[in-house]
Amino acid sequence: MNRAFNDLRDGLIITKRNVMRYVRLPQLIIFSSIQPIMFLTLFNFVFGGALGASAGEKYINYLLPGIMVQTILFGALQTGVGLSRDLNAGIIDRFRSLPMSRSAVLTGRTTADLVRNTITALILLATGFAYGFRFQNGALDAFLMITLIVAFGYAFSWVAAFVGLAVKDEETAQLAGFLFIFPLTFASATFVPTSTMPSWLQTFANNQPVTFAVTAARHFALGTPSDGAEWKLVAWIIGLLILFIPLSVFIYKRRV
Amino acid sequence: MKYAFELKNVKKHYGKVKALDGVTLKAEQGKIFGMLGPNGAGKSTIVKVLSTLIEPTSGIAKVAGIDTVKDSTGVRNTIGLAGQFAAVDEFLTGRENIQMVGQLYGLKRKVAKQRAEEILEKLSLTDAADRQVKTYSGGMRRRLDLGASLVGNPKILFLDEPTTGLDPRTRKELWDIIRDLANEGTSILLTTQYLDEADELADKIAVIDYGKLIAEGTSEQLKKKLGGDMVEFELKNKADYINALEAVSKFCNQNRQADENDLIIKIPVKNSAEDLLTVTKMIDEAGIKPTNISLHKPTLDDVFLALTGKKASNEEAKKPKRGKKL
């Protein structure tokens, strides 16, 4: 009980520290929103005409949930980058020499990134609205969509935390993250339906978490069939958290 | 008596690399223990072992009598760590940094606030307290970093090269602060590459090289290992140099150091004043007029040179001169 309380208290102190960075340097959030807005704009206006037909929807409606998932995943990569930055700056050594909770540095980082990611997602959503995106299923489903996407990002933050702590330097953390995020987001239903892909790729695309996330998001946003994708996504989120929280804390605590 | 910290045959190996190769030492409470050695000698590794950041491969490390492996939390409660990287948050203000660390030591918000106030005052950072750290100078960051290590009222303070890269005036300011802390009863482990720093601050000095303790003692004791003071003659030319060597040979032939290129002869003396007169007279009687005579107190640089066969200062070994005159 006491330990759980300390974990929470120290976690909040570190969260505050990390959020202050965005408060003092709001450009960080603005610039991290520009890239997804650019993606949204380019895909919508450049490819929208051509791709829209196969999507069977107004393309912005089809596209926005996909881009949101992608954006959140790229945002989650920053968890690893931030941690390796702190490692190299020596501030993690300071934290590790304090009689504080052993998980707080990680929960504080992932929670601050959750806050940042939520803000980015809302900025992107607002841009989508400007381009004609509309929720088709009411407020509750809209809320569920955003929550699921952000929760998926949170789970990925823990994967990124593990990678960041394991590779130890910022650039490698960034590159290592890209290596698995790019195939996951492109070989998925993010931009186009998977039905046009070769069958070997379809097998992968239809059974990986990004497709589940995008399909579930579309299901809540537009009322399209989900085939249980939202439950598969929830299972992935829980699975990732169960696996990567202890792994990350272990590698953080390891005293070598 | 309980020691501030002690190491018993501590080894830390990374594969084949022996960062620490069996170090044993003890530091008394309430003193400044200086640890001297070039880059990569193992000083930081010792600090990391003692501050529970890493576990030794073998051996025992204790801080205030507490085993760093078996009760790391107990150790963390009694120590403060300030490093060479000035580990403070750039985007927080000075006050916020210290308050945050205070809260992480388990202090209540209000107490942490008050403590931060005291520390900022003590380190003359009150005026800059509400500025973001990214606007601080190097010296201010070091002071803040030191301040952060003090919030928990540590009994033992680890300062890992606290003045590396600072200008001389800022170094002196930090020295004063460190001395004050020791006078208040804090035990301090200070690692440094600077001999004058160890000489100036440390009650006891351990010299570390290649992960081993190669000498230990007070600054005076280490200097005595070289046999005390030296009389140094600088000669005008080679002929004088050879004659002078001949002239003083009756006094002492064994331990003198002579440098033919610089035309310098150094003679170790036991009874400085008397012996100075004696050897000077010998030179004078041989009709030699040295360009300079001085009584040279050995520096820790000399000690280091004698112990390791290399200069302590971390400069690259002087490259052989090119285009040497033949």
Interface residues (C-beta under 8 A of the other chain):
Chain A: N6 D10 I13 K16 R17 M20 R21 R24 L25 A89 G90 I91 D93 R94 F95 R96 S97 L98 P99 M100 A104 R255 V256
Chain B: K48 S51 T52 L53 I54 E55 S72 T73 R76 N77 I79 L81 G83 Q84 F85 A86 A87 V88 D89 F91 L92 E96 M100 V101 Q103 L104 Y105 G106 Q132 A148 G152
